[in-house]
Each structure stands twice: as structure tokens, then as C-alpha cells.
Amino acid sequence: MKVLLADDHEVVRQGVRQILIDEFGSAQFGEAVTAAALLSKIREEDWDLALLDISMPGRSGLDALVEIRKERPDLPVLVLSIFSEQEYALRALKAGAAGYLTKQTLGHELVAAIKKVIAGGRYVTPAQAELLAEGLGENGIKLPHERLSDREFEVMKLVATAKSVKEIARELSLGEKTVFTYRARLLEKMGLKNDVEVARYALKHRLVD
């Protein structure tokens, strides 16, 4: 089994690799620390599985996931993230992920998820199944934040944590004018007036801690 690990934290890659070696023994690994490197490896080699973090330098993991679905639609991709299921699981699954796991739950659950997706299935936890059911409103959208694009959603979360435009631009590798544009769009889509209302909304819906 050839597994591509995409995460910018070496300790996470080492931990995941050891879990898989203990379970599968002869697994072979490739590594990427950016979305660009990940996509390059996807195009250059054949893989049985990709394990993908959402937060990486440059383009986000969700952006990369969309590209992977175009390049290699049959490649199962498991998303491993520090973010809670409430924050990103639904977006990842809708973007084509075969499963979504938080890094706090790795171990036996990771092994179970890999076995499921390698066999052609999708790994969905009970909490994710509930989120999917809640998302089946009119046109598949129920809550205002679900109208946001993935990048607008990222900006919204950072606005909600009181990050400045300059800080958001630096963290997402965007220009400040671009961040202002995303901020204006998310306010309009969500029917909110300012950053304070964004923060209140995000806290109410458990999108930030």
C-alpha cells in the first residue's frame, strides 16, 4: 500500500506513519508539507491513499482536495485535521473526502477508517452523519455559513477570532485587498453587519472555541 501523507507538521507525519507501519507492516510512504507539493506528487505517482491536513502553507487542504478529485477521482482521501467535525467535516465530505478525522482521535479509528476507504467505502462517524442530515435543507443549505465558499469560511473563522486583515492575509497567503473582498462577501452572504456579529455567530454555532 502506497500512502501519501500531506501535513506540515513532522511530528504528525511520523506519528501517522508509525500507526500505519504497526498495522499494515509493508506500507510505503510519500510526504508533502504544502498543497502544491501534494498535487505534484499526486500527478507524478500512483497512490492507494492520501491523508490530508486542512491547514497547510499556501493553498488550503480543501483547495487541494478539489484538485485531487479532478486529477485522480478514484483516489481515496482521508482528511486529518485539528479542527472539530462541526467546523469542517461537512465541507470536506461534500468536497469529495472519503472520511474526516480529528487528530485528537487518531489510533484505532484511523486504522478502521483506512480499511473502510481502501475497500471503496466512506468513513462517516455518527456525529458527521448527524451534520449531513442537518445540512439537507433547501438546496442542501440550511445555515448562513454554509453559503460561504471554503476560502470565505476560512476568513470568517479568523475574523471571528479577532484577527486583523493583515494577520489574516499573512496566515492565508493572500493580499490584504483580497481579504477585504472576502470579508465583504461573507458579511453579505450571512446577513451580518460587522466583525462583532461574525464573532457572535461563530460562537453560537460552535465554529470557533
Buried (B, 14 or more C-beta within 10 A) or exposed (E): BEBBBBBBBEEBBEBBBEBBEEBBEEBEBBBBBBBBBBBEBBEEEEBBBBBBBBBBBBBBBBBBBBBBBEEBEEBBBBBBBBBBBEBBBBBBBBBBBBBBBBBEEBEEBBBBBBEBBBEEEBBBBEBBEEBBEEBEEEEEEEBBBBBBBBBBBBBBBBBBEEBEBEEBBEBBEBEEEBBBBBBEBBBEBBEBEEBEBBBEBBEEEEBBE
